[in-house]
Amino acid sequence: MKINKLSQKDIVLVNPPLSNEERYGIKFKAGGQTPPNGLAVIAAVARENNWKVAIIDGSAEGLNFKQIVEKIQQYDVSYVGLTASTVSIFNAMEIAKLIRKILPTVKIILGGAHITAAPSETMKKFKGLIDYGVIGEGEITFPELIKTLNNKKDVKNIEGIIYYKKDKLIQNATRNYILNLDEIPIPAWDLLPHLGKYYCPPVHTLKNFPAAMIVTSRGCPGQCTFCDNSVFGRRYRWHSPKYIMNMIKILKEKYGINEIQFKDDNMLVNKVMLKELCEMMIKEKINITWSCSGRIDMVNPEILKIMKAAGCWQIWYGLESGSNKVLASLKKNITVDKIRYAIKITKEAGISPGGFFMVGNPDETEEDIKMTLKLLLELPLDEFHISHLTPFPGSELYKTADKYGEFDRNWKKMNGWNILFVPRGLTREKLVYYSNLAFKKFYLRPRIILNYIKKIKSFKLLRIYFDAFLGFLSFTGQKKR
């Protein structure tokens, strides 16, 4: 097939396709589409090095594997950088297989959460498809690797990579975390499909259109056993308020963004920085609504007050369980009383509280799950989400789950919706029953339904909520997953 070259490109970065069915277990229409900010930052780094770079977002553009490789062929490409989470790793490798067949001289570099969490396991499983794996933060490692390869030098001194050399798997020394995040360039959002058209947070986390998602910090000091923090670690680092404001202004002025969703693991760690950011947003009258996530043991009335004044309308908390025993087992460092207090003061501050819960936790009993449902319905939450505990690669539980129950280490199904871990004393059917029951009991209450009706201010929102409702009925009607 004759290919008309669009332009000369050195590097093509690819986000593999991932359907709603793969992501949520069914064709669930209320799910959002998150921009691959990690790839956008790597693209910005490539530009700083005067390399030509393109991004193909197979997920947002709805492309299949063949279409993605056809797009790659339109460039004079030397390197393809793939990113993958655990649930999307097989899709990334399908692209790699086609590249190997059609463009055998192209170097394939894999980065992202999955390769970082399970580097050796991944390289061995997909031997021959990946030339180099980038472990951890890639903003320094990736350009070092490209420069070394361009100069035909040995990669043995590059920290943070894994690769095969003469059939021997080699993992180089670990690279230290980037301490000054302001050294990282602003993401190259212009290389992505249009932010306002192709990307949107999940409908229940959205107040205004169009919305964008950004990350302002890295690392979380929490010790939760189910969390994979292998990419960013436990050491908390953050962009300066000035840097963050610059990102927000670019999104608002260049892309017409009216709402920001901060995708940080925990926005509440550095309250000094957060307070300064809120003060800047108020002073400069940025006039934008925003939401974030945080831990309930790091919130207080003072920070909530200024967050509200700066435009924050929603905070999501990781609550997980209504059982103190389960919370202790998960190393959450919180109690049910602390949960009640945090949700109470958030509501009193005029900010909408959302809660993440899980079922199928280690040592959890049916009585513990009933306690979770009881707490869920007692709390003044406006939104909630319940998933099945999944021991992801890189988490403490990935190594220890077999001690507590039956664990299926099927990477393809690791999305939080499929049931891969069943603790002793419980069954898959019980877990499905209680998770579906929680969704129905929470969302089919008059207060919650009325809240959603009040949110409908346009035909577009009406259509989105109608699709979400159909998805809700389909999802909660399942008997097995």
LINGIHU-V362523 format. One record per residue. N is the residue number from 1. RES is the residue in one letter. PHI is phi as a letter, one per 20 degrees, with the letter a starting at -180 (999 if undefined). PSI is psi in degrees with one decimal (none if undefined). Layout:
BEGIN
<<N RES PHI PSI> <N RES PHI PSI>>
END
This chain:
BEGIN
<<1 M 999 129.6> <2 K e 129.5> <3 I d 128.2> <4 N e 113.5> <5 K f 126.3> <6 L f -44.3> <7 S a 168.5> <8 Q e 122.1> <9 K c 137.5> <10 D e -39.3> <11 I c 133.5> <12 V c 123.9> <13 L d 135.9> <14 V c 129.8> <15 N e 116.2> <16 P f 154.4> <17 P f 148.0> <18 L b 112.2> <19 S f 162.6> <20 N f -32.9> <21 E f -40.6> <22 E f -34.7> <23 R f -38.2> <24 Y d -4.6> <25 G n -21.4> <26 I b 178.0> <27 K f 76.6> <28 F e 111.7> <29 K e -9.6> <30 A e -5.1> <31 G f 148.6> <32 G e 176.8> <33 Q c 113.5> <34 T e 130.9> <35 P f 144.6> <36 P f 76.0> <37 N g -31.8> <38 G f -45.1> <39 L f -37.1> <40 A f -34.6> <41 V f -43.4> <42 I f -38.9> <43 A f -40.3> <44 A f -38.3> <45 V f -41.9> <46 A f -41.4> <47 R f -40.3> <48 E f -27.1> <49 N e 10.4> <50 N m 29.5> <51 W e 146.9> <52 K e 133.4> <53 V b 146.8> <54 A c 155.8> <55 I c 132.7> <56 I d 115.8> <57 D d 91.4> <58 G f -31.4> <59 S f -51.2> <60 A f -35.8> <61 E e -4.5> <62 G m 35.8> <63 L e 147.4> <64 N e 178.5> <65 F f -45.0> <66 K f -42.9> <67 Q f -36.4> <68 I f -45.9> <69 V f -34.0> <70 E f -38.6> <71 K f -39.3> <72 I f -38.2> <73 Q f -18.1> <74 Q f -7.4> <75 Y d 154.0> <76 D e 79.3> <77 V e 139.0> <78 S d -32.2> <79 Y c 137.4> <80 V d 123.1> <81 G d 119.1> <82 L d 142.8> <83 T d 150.5> <84 A b 136.5> <85 S e 179.0> <86 T f -44.4> <87 V f -20.5> <88 S d 3.9> <89 I f -39.4> <90 F f -35.4> <91 N f -40.2> <92 A f -39.5> <93 M f -25.2> <94 E f -39.0> <95 I f -43.0> <96 A f -39.8> <97 K f -44.1> <98 L f -38.6> <99 I f -44.6> <100 R g -37.8> <101 K f -42.8> <102 I e -34.7> <103 L c 68.3> <104 P f -20.8> <105 T e -10.2> <106 V f 134.9> <107 K e 131.8> <108 I d 122.4> <109 I d 127.0> <110 L d 129.0> <111 G c -177.7> <112 G o -174.1> <113 A f -39.8> <114 H f -50.0> <115 I f -30.7> <116 T f -39.5> <117 A f -33.5> <118 A c 66.0> <119 P f -53.3> <120 S f -44.5> <121 E g -40.3> <122 T f -45.7> <123 M f -39.0> <124 K f -39.5> <125 K f -35.2> <126 F d 40.2> <127 K g 133.1> <128 G n -13.2> <129 L e -25.7> <130 I d 124.5> <131 D f -44.2> <132 Y b 134.8> <133 G d 133.0> <134 V e 119.1> <135 I d 125.7> <136 G n -153.3> <137 E f 132.3> <138 G d -1.1> <139 E f -25.8> <140 I d -41.9> <141 T f -46.1> <142 F f -52.5> <143 P f -33.3> <144 E f -42.4> <145 L f -46.1> <146 I f -45.0> <147 K f -43.1> <148 T f -43.6> <149 L f -39.7> <150 N f -35.3> <151 N e 3.4> <152 K l 41.9> <153 K d 168.4> <154 D f 138.0> <155 V e 8.2> <156 K f -22.9> <157 N e 4.4> <158 I e 118.1> <159 E f 145.2> <160 G n 25.4> <161 I c 159.7> <162 I c 141.4> <163 Y a 166.5> <164 Y e 138.8> <165 K c 113.4> <166 K l 49.0> <167 D m 7.7> <168 K d 127.6> <169 L f 125.5> <170 I c 128.0> <171 Q d 114.7> <172 N f 174.1> <173 A g 150.6> <174 T f 139.4> <175 R e 139.6> <176 N f 154.8> <177 Y f 151.2> <178 I f 119.7> <179 L e -40.2> <180 N d 94.8> <181 L f -19.5> <182 D f -12.1> <183 E f -16.3> <184 I e 134.2> <185 P f 158.9> <186 I g 137.8> <187 P g 143.5> <188 A e 70.0> <189 W f -25.4> <190 D f -18.2> <191 L e -9.4> <192 L e 161.0> <193 P g 155.1> <194 H g 126.4> <195 L g -44.3> <196 G f -21.9> <197 K e -42.1> <198 Y e -15.4> <199 Y c 143.8> <200 C a 138.6> <201 P f 163.5> <202 P g 145.3> <203 V g -34.7> <204 H f -3.0> <205 T d 20.4> <206 L c 137.1> <207 K d -42.2> <208 N c 153.0> <209 F d 155.4> <210 P f 160.2> <211 A c 152.6> <212 A c 158.6> <213 M c 128.0> <214 I c 160.6> <215 V d 127.8> <216 T d -4.5> <217 S b 168.7> <218 R c 145.7> <219 G n 150.9> <220 C b 129.6> <221 P f -3.7> <222 G f 157.4> <223 Q d 18.4> <224 C g 130.6> <225 T f -21.2> <226 F e -3.9> <227 C e 133.2> <228 D e 106.6> <229 N d 32.7> <230 S f -27.9> <231 V f -51.8> <232 F d -12.0> <233 G m -170.4> <234 R e -10.5> <235 R e 119.2> <236 Y e 127.8> <237 R c 153.7> <238 W b 153.8> <239 H f 153.0> <240 S f 154.6> <241 P g -35.4> <242 K f -43.7> <243 Y f -44.8> <244 I f -42.1> <245 M f -36.9> <246 N f -42.9> <247 M g -46.4> <248 I f -42.7> <249 K f -40.6> <250 I f -44.9> <251 L f -39.5> <252 K f -45.9> <253 E e -37.2> <254 K e -33.2> <255 Y d 0.4> <256 G m 26.7> <257 I f 132.8> <258 N d -10.1> <259 E b 142.1> <260 I d 133.5> <261 Q d 113.2> <262 F f 117.5> <263 K e 18.7> <264 D f 147.9> <265 D g -37.0> <266 N b 103.2> <267 M f -11.0> <268 L e 3.8> <269 V f -54.1> <270 N e 88.8> <271 K f -24.1> <272 V f -48.6> <273 M f -43.8> <274 L f -41.3> <275 K f -42.5> <276 E f -40.9> <277 L f -45.6> <278 C f -41.4> <279 E f -39.7> <280 M f -40.5> <281 M f -38.3> <282 I f -47.7> <283 K f -41.7> <284 E e 2.8> <285 K l 53.4> <286 I f -25.2> <287 N l 61.2> <288 I b 141.3> <289 T e 152.7> <290 W b 161.9> <291 S b 167.4> <292 C a 179.5> <293 S c 155.1> <294 G a 171.5> <295 R e 143.7> <296 I f -17.9> <297 D e 7.0> <298 M c 16.7> <299 V d 148.5> <300 N b 164.1> <301 P g -33.6> <302 E f -47.5> <303 I f -33.7> <304 L f -37.9> <305 K f -46.3> <306 I f -30.8> <307 M f -43.8> <308 K f -44.0> <309 A f -27.2> <310 A e -1.4> <311 G o 0.5> <312 C f 129.3> <313 W d -15.1> <314 Q b 138.5> <315 I c 131.1> <316 W d 131.8> <317 Y d 143.3> <318 G e 96.4> <319 L e -37.7> <320 E m -52.4> <321 S b 156.6> <322 G e 11.1> <323 S d 122.1> <324 N f -32.3> <325 K f -45.6> <326 V f -41.9> <327 L g -40.7> <328 A f -40.1> <329 S f -34.6> <330 L e -3.8> <331 K l 42.8> <332 K f -21.6> <333 N m 33.6> <334 I c 166.8> <335 T c 168.4> <336 V f -37.4> <337 D f -40.2> <338 K f -36.4> <339 I f -48.0> <340 R g -43.4> <341 Y f -45.5> <342 A f -42.3> <343 I f -37.4> <344 K f -49.3> <345 I f -28.4> <346 T f -44.6> <347 K f -42.3> <348 E f -27.5> <349 A f -5.3> <350 G n 17.6> <351 I d 135.8> <352 S f 121.0> <353 P e 136.4> <354 G c 150.6> <355 G c 131.2> <356 F e 129.4> <357 F c 162.3> <358 M c 149.5> <359 V c 159.9> <360 G n 32.3> <361 N e 154.4> <362 P g 138.7> <363 D m 7.1> <364 E f 139.8> <365 T d 171.2> <366 E f -34.9> <367 E f -38.3> <368 D f -41.1> <369 I f -39.0> <370 K f -36.4> <371 M f -35.9> <372 T f -45.2> <373 L f -37.5> <374 K f -45.5> <375 L f -43.5> <376 L g -44.6> <377 L e -15.2> <378 E e -31.4> <379 L f 146.8> <380 P e 48.5> <381 L f 145.5> <382 D e -24.6> <383 E b 155.5> <384 F b 163.3> <385 H b 131.6> <386 I c 133.9> <387 S c 172.4> <388 H e 129.7> <389 L g 127.7> <390 T c 116.7> <391 P f 90.9> <392 F f 150.5> <393 P g 138.1> <394 G n -16.7> <395 S e 160.4> <396 E f -38.7> <397 L f -22.6> <398 Y f -32.3> <399 K e -26.6> <400 T d -2.0> <401 A g -34.1> <402 D f -21.0> <403 K f -23.5> <404 Y d -12.2> <405 G r -159.4> <406 E e 124.6> <407 F c 120.2> <408 D e 110.3> <409 R e 53.2> <410 N e 103.7> <411 W g -34.1> <412 K f -27.4> <413 K d 4.8> <414 M e 79.5> <415 N c -0.2> <416 G n -13.7> <417 W d -41.7> <418 N f 148.4> <419 I e 106.5> <420 L d -18.2> <421 F c 126.0> <422 V c 110.7> <423 P f 152.8> <424 R g 137.4> <425 G n -11.9> <426 L c 166.8> <427 T c 161.5> <428 R g -42.3> <429 E f -38.8> <430 K f -40.7> <431 L f -41.8> <432 V f -45.0> <433 Y g -48.7> <434 Y f -34.1> <435 S f -42.2> <436 N f -39.0> <437 L f -40.2> <438 A f -45.8> <439 F g -46.5> <440 K f -47.0> <441 K f -33.3> <442 F f -53.1> <443 Y e -17.7> <444 L e 18.9> <445 R e 145.6> <446 P g -40.8> <447 R f -44.2> <448 I f -43.1> <449 I f -43.7> <450 L f -38.7> <451 N f -40.8> <452 Y f -37.5> <453 I f -40.1> <454 K f -26.6> <455 K f -19.2> <456 I f 102.7> <457 K d 5.1> <458 S b 163.5> <459 F f -34.6> <460 K f -44.8> <461 L f -37.7> <462 L g -43.9> <463 R f -42.0> <464 I f -45.8> <465 Y f -33.4> <466 F f -44.9> <467 D f -40.0> <468 A f -38.4> <469 F f -41.5> <470 L f -40.3> <471 G f -39.5> <472 F f -45.9> <473 L f -41.2> <474 S f -43.1> <475 F f -50.0> <476 T f -10.4> <477 G e -4.7> <478 Q f 144.5> <479 K e -30.6> <480 K b 150.7> <481 R c none>>
END
